[in-house]
Amino acid sequence: MAEYDRHDYHEQQRVVAKDTALQALNTIIQLHFEKTLEKKRAIDLQKKELHKLFQIFFIFLGLVLLDQTQSCRLQCSHCWIPITLLSLAQLIFYVSVAQTLRCINGFKYQRRCHKLTLGLATEKLREMKMRLSNTNANNVSASDYDVIGDDELEIHYQDPPESYFGKFKRNWALHFGFLILIYAFMVSSSVVLLCF
């Protein structure tokens, strides 16, 4: 009966050879390292897109205001077309900026998740290597430690603490509030510049 229980226990707990375990952990580490770099590149790409948006918008804004300053002062009733055009362009611009900032924050959050998972996998690999080196240093029979439990290789995708997510929400709210404030200022200054 004892042999049956021992056999049943080994059936329930899968074991993996140490070389396979080390290879699996190295693969997990490599995957999350590459994902971290991929998210960093995505953040940099979004920042370049944001700079392009700023350049295009300010060129457009400069052209419209230059055109209006070179023409003689129009009556306020004739300026509503440029004011509406500027307000619509600014609205489109700020919505695009808000969307880009949202993407950047999303990529930063995903990058943080991959970094946490990478750290956990690296820590497990370090512990496993230390345990294996200790068994070799103590001249313990290798047959006792040739296998590693499957549960030791289990590395779940790590999410940052709730406070980290709250930081992104606060950051997003600040950016969004700032964009609304700038939009209101730009529309009012457009009306003042074109009408008075």
C-alpha positions in Angstrom: 0.0 0.0 0.0 2.9 2.4 0.8 4.3 1.8 -2.7 0.9 2.7 -4.2 0.7 5.9 -2.2 4.3 6.9 -3.2 3.5 6.3 -6.9 0.2 8.2 -6.6 2.1 11.1 -5.0 4.6 11.3 -7.9 1.7 11.2 -10.3 0.2 14.2 -8.7 3.4 16.2 -8.4 5.1 16.4 -11.8 8.8 16.7 -11.7 11.2 18.2 -14.2 14.8 17.6 -14.8 17.1 20.4 -13.5 18.5 21.2 -17.0 15.0 21.5 -18.3 13.9 23.7 -15.4 16.9 26.0 -15.9 16.2 26.2 -19.6 12.5 27.0 -18.9 13.3 29.8 -16.5 15.9 31.2 -18.9 13.3 31.2 -21.7 10.8 33.0 -19.4 13.4 35.6 -18.5 14.3 36.1 -22.1 10.7 36.5 -23.1 9.9 39.1 -20.5 13.1 40.9 -21.2 12.2 41.2 -24.9 8.7 42.3 -24.0 10.1 45.0 -21.7 12.3 46.3 -24.5 9.3 46.1 -26.9 7.2 48.2 -24.6 10.0 50.7 -24.3 10.3 51.0 -28.1 6.5 51.4 -28.3 6.7 54.2 -25.7 9.4 55.9 -27.6 7.5 55.6 -30.9 4.4 57.1 -29.2 6.5 60.0 -27.9 7.8 60.6 -31.5 4.2 60.7 -32.7 3.3 63.2 -30.0 6.2 65.4 -31.1 5.0 65.2 -34.7 1.5 66.2 -33.6 2.9 69.2 -31.8 4.9 70.3 -34.9 2.0 69.9 -37.3 -0.4 71.7 -35.0 1.9 74.6 -34.3 2.7 75.0 -38.0 -1.1 75.0 -38.7 -1.7 77.5 -35.9 1.1 79.7 -37.1 -0.2 79.7 -40.7 -3.7 80.6 -39.7 -2.6 83.4 -37.3 -0.1 84.7 -39.9 -2.8 84.9 -42.5 -5.1 86.7 -40.1 -2.5 89.2 -39.0 -1.5 90.1 -42.6 -5.0 90.8 -43.6 -6.7 94.0 -42.4 -8.7 93.8 -39.3 -12.1 92.2 -40.0 -15.2 92.7 -38.2 -15.8 90.2 -35.4 -18.7 88.7 -37.4 -16.3 87.8 -40.3 -13.8 86.1 -37.9 -16.1 83.3 -36.8 -15.0 81.0 -39.6 -11.3 81.2 -38.6 -12.2 80.9 -35.0 -14.4 77.9 -35.6 -11.6 76.4 -37.8 -9.0 77.0 -35.1 -11.3 75.6 -32.3 -12.0 72.5 -34.3 -8.3 72.0 -35.1 -7.4 72.4 -31.5 -10.1 70.0 -30.4 -8.8 67.4 -32.8 -5.3 68.0 -31.7 -6.0 67.7 -28.0 -8.1 64.6 -28.5 -5.1 63.1 -30.4 -2.7 64.2 -27.6 -5.0 62.6 -25.0 -5.2 59.4 -26.9 -1.4 59.3 -27.4 -0.8 59.9 -23.6 -3.3 57.2 -22.8 -1.3 54.8 -25.0 1.9 55.8 -23.4 0.5 55.2 -20.0 -0.8 51.8 -21.1 2.6 50.8 -22.4 4.3 52.0 -19.3 1.9 49.9 -17.2 2.5 46.8 -19.3 6.2 47.4 -19.2 6.0 47.5 -15.4 4.1 44.2 -15.4 6.8 42.5 -17.5 9.6 44.0 -15.3 7.9 42.5 -12.2 7.5 39.1 -13.8 11.1 39.3 -15.1 12.3 40.0 -11.6 10.3 37.1 -10.1 11.7 34.7 -12.7 15.2 35.9 -12.2 14.9 35.5 -8.4 13.6 31.9 -8.9 16.5 31.1 -11.2 19.0 32.5 -8.8 17.5 30.5 -5.9 17.5 27.3 -8.0 21.1 27.8 -9.1 22.1 28.5 -5.5 20.3 25.3 -4.3 21.9 23.2 -7.0 25.4 24.7 -6.3 24.9 23.9 -2.6 24.1 20.3 -3.3 27.2 20.0 -5.5 29.3 21.7 -2.8 28.1 19.4 -0.1 28.7 16.4 -2.3 25.1 15.3 -1.9 24.0 12.5 -4.2 22.9 14.1 -7.5 20.1 11.6 -7.9 18.2 13.2 -5.0 18.2 16.6 -6.7 18.1 15.8 -10.4 14.4 16.7 -10.5 12.6 19.9 -9.6 9.0 20.2 -8.7 6.7 21.6 -11.4 5.2 24.1 -8.9 8.7 25.7 -8.5 8.7 26.7 -12.2 5.3 28.3 -12.1 5.7 32.0 -12.7 2.5 34.0 -13.0 2.2 37.3 -14.8 2.8 39.9 -12.2 0.5 43.0 -11.8 1.8 46.0 -9.9 0.1 46.9 -6.6 -3.1 48.9 -6.7 -1.2 52.1 -5.7 0.8 51.9 -8.9 -2.4 51.8 -11.0 -3.8 54.7 -8.9 -0.7 56.6 -9.9 -1.5 56.1 -13.6 -5.1 57.3 -13.0 -4.0 60.4 -11.2 -1.4 61.1 -13.9 -4.1 60.7 -16.6 -6.5 62.9 -14.8 -3.8 65.6 -14.4 -2.9 65.4 -18.1 -6.6 65.5 -19.2 -7.3 68.5 -16.9 -4.3 70.3 -18.2 -5.4 69.7 -21.8 -8.9 71.0 -21.1 -7.4 74.1 -19.5 -5.1 74.7 -22.4 -7.9 74.2 -24.9 -10.1 76.7 -23.2 -7.2 79.2 -23.1 -6.4 78.7 -26.8 -10.0 79.1 -27.9 -10.4 82.3 -25.8 -7.0 83.7 -27.0 -8.0 82.9 -30.6 -11.2 84.9 -30.2 -9.3 87.8 -28.6 -6.6 87.8 -31.3 -9.0 87.6 -34.2 -11.7 89.9 -32.9 -9.9 92.7 -31.1 
